[in-house]
Amino acid sequence: MAVRRVFKMADLKRHCPAPGVCGQPIFGERSMIALVEFAPNAVAPSHTHPQEQIGIVTQGVQLLTIEGETYEVGAGDGYFIPSGVEHGSIAGPEGSTCIEVFQPIREDYWRAAQGMDAAAPFT
């Protein structure tokens, strides 16, 4: 996989795995980062994936549920979701924006960025 070194967010494809939840991923060789925007009250359904996930909320508020425990996270708050752990979130009434890192790369985001399965849902 050829890895770009500089990115303009306006040029990146958006991947929307759930209604009102859209991310713009940037890929490295073994990890990825995504700017994820949640519309007001948007729901990222409960799901798992084999990647570790680390995030920071940059705007708004989310109710983040990790292994059945719900946390209110707002601008400036961070979170860690281990590999294989069930999680989901609901954006607050103003929506929210997060920066999320995944390691290794999420294949669904990679396929969407390549124009395959552009509407792939969370798995």
N, C-alpha and C positions, 0 to 999 in steps of 0.2 A: 504494500500500500504506500503510495506516495503521500507524504505529509507536507502540507503547506505550513509556512512559518508566520505569515501575517494575514490577518483577516479583517474584512469590513463587515460588521454585523448586518448592514443593509443588504449585503450581497448573499448572505447565507439563507438556505432554504429553511422553512419552518416545518416542524413536525408536530402535529396535533393529535396526541394519542387518546384524548378524551375531549368532548365538547367544552370549549372555553379554556383548554389547557394546551398551550403551544410553546414549544421550545426551539431554540436555535443552537444546535450543537457545533462544537469545534472539536476535532479529533486529533489526538496525538497517536503515537504508535501503540501504546498500551493503556491509555486513559483518555477520558473526554470530559469536557466541561460544557454546560448548557445554560443559556439564559432562558428561564422558563417564566412565562407570563400566564397568570390565572385571571380570567374574567371574574367579575363580582359573583360570589357564591358558587363558582365552578367547583366541580368534584373530580378529583383524581381517585378513581375507585380503588379499593383495597386490592393489593397485588404483591407479588414477590418477584425477585430476579436475582441471579447469581452474583451480580456486581455489588460491591460496597458503594454506598451513596453518602456523600457529605454535602450539606447545603448551608447557605446563608440567605435569610430573607432580607431583601434590600428595600422593599416597599410593601405596605399593607400588613395584613394579618392572615394567618392560616390556623385552622385547627388540624393538627398533625397527629394521626393515630399510628403508633408503632407498637406492635404486639399487643393490641387491645387497650393500651394506655394512651389517652388523648392529652396533648399539650397545646397551649396557645403560644404560637411563635410569631413575633413581629419583627419589624425592621431592626436589623442589628443582631438578631438571634440566629444561632447556628444549630445544626443537628447532624447526627450520624446514624445511619441505618446499616447494620451489618448485612452481609451477604445472606440471602435466603429468608430474611425476616419480613413478615407481612406488614404492610403499611399502606396508608392512603391519606388524603387530605381534602379539606374543604376551605376554599378561600373565603375571606371575610366580605362584607357588603361593598367594600371599595375595591375588591380584587387584590392581587398581590404579585410580586415579582421575586424570583429566587435565582441564585446562581448555584448550580448543582454540579458536582464532580462525581464521575462514575469510574470505577476501576475494577475489572477491565472494561473495555468499550462495550456499550449496549448495542447488540447487533440490530435490534429493531430501529434504533435511531440511525445507525450506519446505512441500513437498507433504504430508509426514507430519504436520507441525504443524497443517496445515489439515484433517486427517482424510482425506487422499487418499494412497493407497499407503503406509499406515502401516507395512507390513512390508517396504518397499523395501530391497533388498540394496545393498551397495556396488557401484558401477559403475566 
